[in-house]
Amino acid sequence: MMAGLPSFCSVLRGVFFKEYVKLRSVWLLLLGLNAALMLCLYVETRHLFRLDHAEIVWYRVMGLGQLYYGALRFVPLLTGLALACLQFLPEMRDERMRLSLHLPAGSNIVVLAHLFIGLCGLAALMGLDAAALAWVSAIYFPYEACIAALFTFLPWVIAGFTAYLGVTLAFMEPRIKLRVFNLLLAGGLAAIMLRQAPPGAYAGSWPVLAAALPLLLLAALLPAYHFRHRRQE
């Protein structure tokens, strides 16, 4: 067992390095797009205060529930979709994932290593987006509005992780019916989190929304097994 540990660690390092090399340009591109959107958010928010007095803008945001960051609603979703497609589409199309699943580290560990890299990249992007939203909010609004904005943004972030895992499940699943089912399931869960609601309405329920993420993560292990053992046509 101890003799196999260096080989196991070497396999994991190889998977991490492969995914890092493959995704670093993609991640930087997504970072640039997200940064551009956050810059637009800053410009649009500043423009609100140029058009009206601060009291009026605050009343619209804090009293009427106007979302000055409403354009960010689908940003996490699209980011998760893009990252999943760019990470796993080449792996499945070129049968590279099948080769990875035969590495001596074990198929479950290899799949989780791939997902770990993707999830970390997505978490970093979403963390930077949340920090930018908090920064813009803190500049122009009271503390309460800043907290409400973050709690409103959080379900959208969970929808982005749901989209990433759901699309990954669909790519790994070799059976068409289950592939469609996985997409419909992830889409339904994401749709719940993207529903229009007053600012901060999901503040107390985000743990329930996030509970599906570990299940989706573990569910990726079964289709990976089927993908590894399906016959070549």
C-alpha atoms as a printed R data frame, in Angstrom:
    type eleno elety resid chain resno       x      y       z
1   ATOM     1    CA   MET     A     1   0.000  0.000   0.000
2   ATOM     2    CA   MET     A     2   2.809  2.386   0.917
3   ATOM     3    CA   ALA     A     3   4.613  1.441  -2.290
4   ATOM     4    CA   GLY     A     4   1.641  2.556  -4.339
5   ATOM     5    CA   LEU     A     5   1.338  5.924  -2.599
6   ATOM     6    CA   PRO     A     6   4.012  7.694  -4.704
7   ATOM     7    CA   SER     A     7   2.326  6.439  -7.871
8   ATOM     8    CA   PHE     A     8  -1.070  7.591  -6.591
9   ATOM     9    CA   CYS     A     9   0.270 11.071  -5.766
10  ATOM    10    CA   SER     A    10   2.031 11.233  -9.115
11  ATOM    11    CA   VAL     A    11  -1.229 10.481 -10.926
12  ATOM    12    CA   LEU     A    12  -3.052 13.215  -9.019
13  ATOM    13    CA   ARG     A    13  -0.297 15.722  -9.727
14  ATOM    14    CA   GLY     A    14  -0.506 14.768 -13.395
15  ATOM    15    CA   VAL     A    15  -4.280 15.293 -13.494
16  ATOM    16    CA   PHE     A    16  -4.023 18.637 -11.687
17  ATOM    17    CA   PHE     A    17  -1.251 19.839 -13.992
18  ATOM    18    CA   LYS     A    18  -3.120 18.701 -17.133
19  ATOM    19    CA   GLU     A    19  -6.283 20.510 -16.074
20  ATOM    20    CA   TYR     A    20  -4.341 23.599 -15.019
21  ATOM    21    CA   VAL     A    21  -2.626 23.838 -18.405
22  ATOM    22    CA   LYS     A    22  -5.918 23.225 -20.241
23  ATOM    23    CA   LEU     A    23  -8.013 25.642 -18.211
24  ATOM    24    CA   ARG     A    24  -5.710 28.547 -17.404
25  ATOM    25    CA   SER     A    25  -6.370 30.390 -20.688
26  ATOM    26    CA   VAL     A    26 -10.091 29.609 -20.439
27  ATOM    27    CA   TRP     A    27 -10.172 30.822 -16.842
28  ATOM    28    CA   LEU     A    28  -8.385 34.055 -17.718
29  ATOM    29    CA   LEU     A    29 -10.855 34.649 -20.549
30  ATOM    30    CA   LEU     A    30 -13.816 34.112 -18.214
31  ATOM    31    CA   LEU     A    31 -12.125 36.336 -15.643
32  ATOM    32    CA   GLY     A    32 -11.808 39.106 -18.231
33  ATOM    33    CA   LEU     A    33 -15.468 38.794 -19.223
34  ATOM    34    CA   ASN     A    34 -16.640 38.820 -15.608
35  ATOM    35    CA   ALA     A    35 -14.384 41.772 -14.807
36  ATOM    36    CA   ALA     A    36 -15.836 43.679 -17.765
37  ATOM    37    CA   LEU     A    37 -19.360 43.029 -16.483
38  ATOM    38    CA   MET     A    38 -18.396 44.205 -13.016
39  ATOM    39    CA   LEU     A    39 -16.939 47.367 -14.509
40  ATOM    40    CA   CYS     A    40 -20.255 47.908 -16.304
41  ATOM    41    CA   LEU     A    41 -22.025 47.429 -12.970
42  ATOM    42    CA   TYR     A    42 -19.878 50.134 -11.411
43  ATOM    43    CA   VAL     A    43 -20.526 52.538 -14.297
44  ATOM    44    CA   GLU     A    44 -24.279 51.848 -14.287
45  ATOM    45    CA   THR     A    45 -24.527 52.292 -10.516
46  ATOM    46    CA   ARG     A    46 -22.600 55.557 -10.624
47  ATOM    47    CA   HIS     A    47 -24.898 56.702 -13.439
48  ATOM    48    CA   LEU     A    48 -27.940 56.145 -11.190
49  ATOM    49    CA   PHE     A    49 -26.593 58.690  -8.719
50  ATOM    50    CA   ARG     A    50 -25.857 61.162 -11.502
51  ATOM    51    CA   LEU     A    51 -29.473 61.021 -12.672
52  ATOM    52    CA   ASP     A    52 -31.140 61.346  -9.243
53  ATOM    53    CA   HIS     A    53 -30.390 62.367  -5.675
54  ATOM    54    CA   ALA     A    54 -28.971 59.681  -3.393
55  ATOM    55    CA   GLU     A    55 -32.140 59.621  -1.290
56  ATOM    56    CA   ILE     A    56 -34.254 58.743  -4.320
57  ATOM    57    CA   VAL     A    57 -31.892 55.977  -5.454
58  ATOM    58    CA   TRP     A    58 -31.724 54.551  -1.941
59  ATOM    59    CA   TYR     A    59 -35.531 54.546  -1.723
60  ATOM    60    CA   ARG     A    60 -35.813 52.673  -5.020
61  ATOM    61    CA   VAL     A    61 -33.237 50.097  -3.975
62  ATOM    62    CA   MET     A    62 -34.000 49.656  -0.276
63  ATOM    63    CA   GLY     A    63 -37.692 50.547  -0.245
64  ATOM    64    CA   LEU     A    64 -38.976 49.305  -3.600
65  ATOM    65    CA   GLY     A    65 -36.472 46.453  -4.058
66  ATOM    66    CA   GLN     A    66 -34.976 47.668  -7.327
67  ATOM    67    CA   LEU     A    67 -31.976 45.499  -8.300
68  ATOM    68    CA   TYR     A    68 -29.229 47.761  -9.574
69  ATOM    69    CA   TYR     A    69 -27.213 44.550 -10.150
70  ATOM    70    CA   GLY     A    70 -30.025 42.692 -11.926
71  ATOM    71    CA   ALA     A    71 -27.858 42.235 -15.030
72  ATOM    72    CA   LEU     A    72 -25.706 39.801 -13.002
73  ATOM    73    CA   ARG     A    73 -28.549 37.300 -12.562
74  ATOM    74    CA   PHE     A    74 -27.378 34.926 -15.293
75  ATOM    75    CA   VAL     A    75 -23.634 35.596 -15.067
76  ATOM    76    CA   PRO     A    76 -22.862 32.691 -12.679
77  ATOM    77    CA   LEU     A    77 -25.082 30.355 -14.711
78  ATOM    78    CA   LEU     A    78 -23.371 31.209 -17.995
79  ATOM    79    CA   THR     A    79 -19.942 31.059 -16.376
80  ATOM    80    CA   GLY     A    80 -20.629 27.573 -14.990
81  ATOM    81    CA   LEU     A    81 -21.972 26.380 -18.355
82  ATOM    82    CA   ALA     A    82 -18.984 27.753 -20.237
83  ATOM    83    CA   LEU     A    83 -16.447 26.286 -17.830
84  ATOM    84    CA   ALA     A    84 -18.073 22.829 -17.905
85  ATOM    85    CA   CYS     A    85 -18.219 22.806 -21.699
86  ATOM    86    CA   LEU     A    86 -14.660 24.007 -22.170
87  ATOM    87    CA   GLN     A    87 -13.328 21.570 -19.589
88  ATOM    88    CA   PHE     A    88 -15.204 18.372 -20.433
89  ATOM    89    CA   LEU     A    89 -16.287 18.630 -24.081
90  ATOM    90    CA   PRO     A    90 -12.728 17.999 -25.397
91  ATOM    91    CA   GLU     A    91 -12.259 15.210 -22.841
92  ATOM    92    CA   MET     A    92 -15.355 13.331 -24.023
93  ATOM    93    CA   ARG     A    93 -15.114 14.143 -27.719
94  ATOM    94    CA   ASP     A    94 -11.517 12.932 -28.009
95  ATOM    95    CA   GLU     A    95 -11.964 10.009 -25.553
96  ATOM    96    CA   ARG     A    96  -9.248 11.444 -23.304
97  ATOM    97    CA   MET     A    97 -11.370 10.948 -20.212
98  ATOM    98    CA   ARG     A    98 -11.566  7.207 -20.917
99  ATOM    99    CA   LEU     A    99  -7.765  7.025 -20.783
100 ATOM   100    CA   SER     A   100  -7.666  9.075 -17.570
101 ATOM   101    CA   LEU     A   101 -10.169  6.731 -15.920
102 ATOM   102    CA   HIS     A   102  -7.740  3.817 -16.338
103 ATOM   103    CA   LEU     A   103  -4.990  5.523 -14.342
104 ATOM   104    CA   PRO     A   104  -3.842  3.626 -11.223
105 ATOM   105    CA   ALA     A   105  -5.318  6.222  -8.860
106 ATOM   106    CA   GLY     A   106  -8.814  4.831  -9.405
107 ATOM   107    CA   SER     A   107 -11.632  6.224 -11.536
108 ATOM   108    CA   ASN     A   108 -13.463  7.906  -8.635
109 ATOM   109    CA   ILE     A   109 -10.364  9.802  -7.541
110 ATOM   110    CA   VAL     A   110  -9.583 10.849 -11.107
111 ATOM   111    CA   VAL     A   111 -13.116 12.146 -11.684
112 ATOM   112    CA   LEU     A   112 -13.124 14.018  -8.378
113 ATOM   113    CA   ALA     A   113  -9.729 15.520  -9.212
114 ATOM   114    CA   HIS     A   114 -11.074 16.863 -12.516
115 ATOM   115    CA   LEU     A   115 -14.148 18.255 -10.781
116 ATOM   116    CA   PHE     A   116 -12.059 19.739  -7.972
117 ATOM   117    CA   ILE     A   117 -10.046 21.805 -10.446
118 ATOM   118    CA   GLY     A   118 -13.160 23.033 -12.232
119 ATOM   119    CA   LEU     A   119 -15.035 23.823  -9.036
120 ATOM   120    CA   CYS     A   120 -12.057 25.716  -7.623
121 ATOM   121    CA   GLY     A   121 -11.812 27.771 -10.805
122 ATOM   122    CA   LEU     A   122 -15.531 28.546 -10.712
123 ATOM   123    CA   ALA     A   123 -15.398 29.371  -6.991
124 ATOM   124    CA   ALA     A   124 -12.539 31.793  -7.594
125 ATOM   125    CA   LEU     A   125 -14.493 33.583 -10.324
126 ATOM   126    CA   MET     A   126 -17.649 33.760  -8.228
127 ATOM   127    CA   GLY     A   127 -15.682 34.960  -5.212
128 ATOM   128    CA   LEU     A   128 -14.182 37.790  -7.247
129 ATOM   129    CA   ASP     A   129 -17.622 38.694  -8.612
130 ATOM   130    CA   ALA     A   130 -19.089 38.753  -5.099
131 ATOM   131    CA   ALA     A   131 -16.196 40.894  -3.871
132 ATOM   132    CA   ALA     A   132 -16.728 43.347  -6.744
133 ATOM   133    CA   LEU     A   133 -20.473 43.507  -6.027
134 ATOM   134    CA   ALA     A   134 -19.776 44.133  -2.345
135 ATOM   135    CA   TRP     A   135 -17.255 46.853  -3.219
136 ATOM   136    CA   VAL     A   136 -19.634 48.680  -5.571
137 ATOM   137    CA   SER     A   137 -22.481 48.365  -3.075
138 ATOM   138    CA   ALA     A   138 -20.350 49.642  -0.192
139 ATOM   139    CA   ILE     A   139 -19.360 52.717  -2.183
140 ATOM   140    CA   TYR     A   140 -22.886 53.882  -2.929
141 ATOM   141    CA   PHE     A   141 -25.234 52.232  -0.419
142 ATOM   142    CA   PRO     A   142 -25.576 51.614   3.320
143 ATOM   143    CA   TYR     A   143 -24.404 48.403   4.931
144 ATOM   144    CA   GLU     A   144 -27.892 46.834   4.841
145 ATOM   145    CA   ALA     A   145 -28.122 47.180   1.053
146 ATOM   146    CA   CYS     A   146 -24.696 45.613   0.646
147 ATOM   147    CA   ILE     A   147 -25.672 42.559   2.720
148 ATOM   148    CA   ALA     A   148 -28.973 42.197   0.854
149 ATOM   149    CA   ALA     A   149 -27.127 42.339  -2.472
150 ATOM   150    CA   LEU     A   150 -24.765 39.535  -1.461
151 ATOM   151    CA   PHE     A   151 -27.580 37.326  -0.183
152 ATOM   152    CA   THR     A   152 -29.451 37.945  -3.433
153 ATOM   153    CA   PHE     A   153 -26.365 37.099  -5.490
154 ATOM   154    CA   LEU     A   154 -25.665 33.892  -3.533
155 ATOM   155    CA   PRO     A   155 -28.527 31.777  -5.021
156 ATOM   156    CA   TRP     A   156 -27.387 32.864  -8.482
157 ATOM   157    CA   VAL     A   157 -23.915 31.578  -7.609
158 ATOM   158    CA   ILE     A   158 -25.408 28.265  -6.473
159 ATOM   159    CA   ALA     A   159 -27.220 28.107  -9.826
160 ATOM   160    CA   GLY     A   160 -23.833 28.506 -11.530
161 ATOM   161    CA   PHE     A   161 -22.385 25.554  -9.610
162 ATOM   162    CA   THR     A   162 -25.528 23.536 -10.368
163 ATOM   163    CA   ALA     A   163 -25.132 24.276 -14.075
164 ATOM   164    CA   TYR     A   164 -21.465 23.263 -13.994
165 ATOM   165    CA   LEU     A   165 -22.163 19.930 -12.296
166 ATOM   166    CA   GLY     A   166 -25.288 19.235 -14.358
167 ATOM   167    CA   VAL     A   167 -23.535 19.769 -17.681
168 ATOM   168    CA   THR     A   168 -20.595 17.689 -16.464
169 ATOM   169    CA   LEU     A   169 -23.017 14.881 -15.612
170 ATOM   170    CA   ALA     A   170 -24.536 15.118 -19.082
171 ATOM   171    CA   PHE     A   171 -21.136 14.953 -20.777
172 ATOM   172    CA   MET     A   172 -20.032 11.910 -18.789
173 ATOM   173    CA   GLU     A   173 -23.271  9.965 -19.146
174 ATOM   174    CA   PRO     A   174 -23.124  7.748 -22.286
175 ATOM   175    CA   ARG     A   175 -26.881  7.032 -22.325
176 ATOM   176    CA   ILE     A   176 -28.955  9.650 -24.126
177 ATOM   177    CA   LYS     A   177 -32.059  9.403 -21.906
178 ATOM   178    CA   LEU     A   178 -30.082  9.862 -18.702
179 ATOM   179    CA   ARG     A   179 -28.113 12.655 -20.321
180 ATOM   180    CA   VAL     A   180 -31.348 14.523 -21.054
181 ATOM   181    CA   PHE     A   181 -32.646 13.765 -17.555
182 ATOM   182    CA   ASN     A   182 -29.485 15.177 -15.957
183 ATOM   183    CA   LEU     A   183 -29.798 18.369 -17.984
184 ATOM   184    CA   LEU     A   184 -33.484 18.761 -17.102
185 ATOM   185    CA   LEU     A   185 -32.795 18.134 -13.418
186 ATOM   186    CA   ALA     A   186 -29.962 20.659 -13.252
187 ATOM   187    CA   GLY     A   187 -31.995 23.156 -15.280
188 ATOM   188    CA   GLY     A   188 -34.970 22.804 -12.944
189 ATOM   189    CA   LEU     A   189 -32.835 23.327  -9.857
190 ATOM   190    CA   ALA     A   190 -31.116 26.340 -11.396
191 ATOM   191    CA   ALA     A   191 -34.460 27.830 -12.428
192 ATOM   192    CA   ILE     A   192 -35.642 27.776  -8.795
193 ATOM   193    CA   MET     A   193 -32.579 29.743  -7.725
194 ATOM   194    CA   LEU     A   194 -32.955 32.282 -10.529
195 ATOM   195    CA   ARG     A   195 -36.588 33.155  -9.812
196 ATOM   196    CA   GLN     A   196 -37.356 36.826  -9.329
197 ATOM   197    CA   ALA     A   197 -37.625 37.623  -5.639
198 ATOM   198    CA   PRO     A   198 -37.179 40.660  -3.362
199 ATOM   199    CA   PRO     A   199 -33.563 41.442  -2.407
200 ATOM   200    CA   GLY     A   200 -32.288 39.022   0.227
201 ATOM   201    CA   ALA     A   201 -35.411 36.844   0.054
202 ATOM   202    CA   TYR     A   202 -33.322 33.651  -0.038
203 ATOM   203    CA   ALA     A   203 -31.079 34.692   2.869
204 ATOM   204    CA   GLY     A   204 -32.414 31.972   5.164
205 ATOM   205    CA   SER     A   205 -32.860 29.211   2.603
206 ATOM   206    CA   TRP     A   206 -29.572 29.138   0.695
207 ATOM   207    CA   PRO     A   207 -28.288 26.105   2.680
208 ATOM   208    CA   VAL     A   208 -31.299 24.144   1.400
209 ATOM   209    CA   LEU     A   209 -30.590 25.275  -2.153
210 ATOM   210    CA   ALA     A   210 -26.929 24.306  -1.839
211 ATOM   211    CA   ALA     A   211 -27.768 20.837  -0.470
212 ATOM   212    CA   ALA     A   212 -28.118 19.456  -4.003
213 ATOM   213    CA   LEU     A   213 -24.523 20.307  -4.918
214 ATOM   214    CA   PRO     A   214 -22.821 17.455  -2.989
215 ATOM   215    CA   LEU     A   215 -25.385 15.034  -4.437
216 ATOM   216    CA   LEU     A   216 -24.647 16.207  -7.980
217 ATOM   217    CA   LEU     A   217 -20.931 15.935  -7.276
218 ATOM   218    CA   LEU     A   218 -21.209 12.322  -6.109
219 ATOM   219    CA   ALA     A   219 -23.637 11.502  -8.932
220 ATOM   220    CA   ALA     A   220 -20.834 12.188 -11.434
221 ATOM   221    CA   LEU     A   221 -19.055  9.025 -10.282
222 ATOM   222    CA   LEU     A   222 -21.706  6.631 -11.668
223 ATOM   223    CA   PRO     A   223 -21.839  7.947 -15.255
224 ATOM   224    CA   ALA     A   224 -18.038  8.067 -15.237
225 ATOM   225    CA   TYR     A   225 -18.054  4.328 -14.457
226 ATOM   226    CA   HIS     A   226 -20.478  3.699 -17.331
227 ATOM   227    CA   PHE     A   227 -18.388  5.853 -19.650
228 ATOM   228    CA   ARG     A   228 -15.250  3.920 -18.772
229 ATOM   229    CA   HIS     A   229 -16.797  0.495 -19.365
230 ATOM   230    CA   ARG     A   230 -19.035  1.128 -22.335
231 ATOM   231    CA   ARG     A   231 -17.981 -0.690 -25.467
232 ATOM   232    CA   GLN     A   232 -16.314  1.006 -28.345
233 ATOM   233    CA   GLU     A   233 -18.609  1.218 -31.322
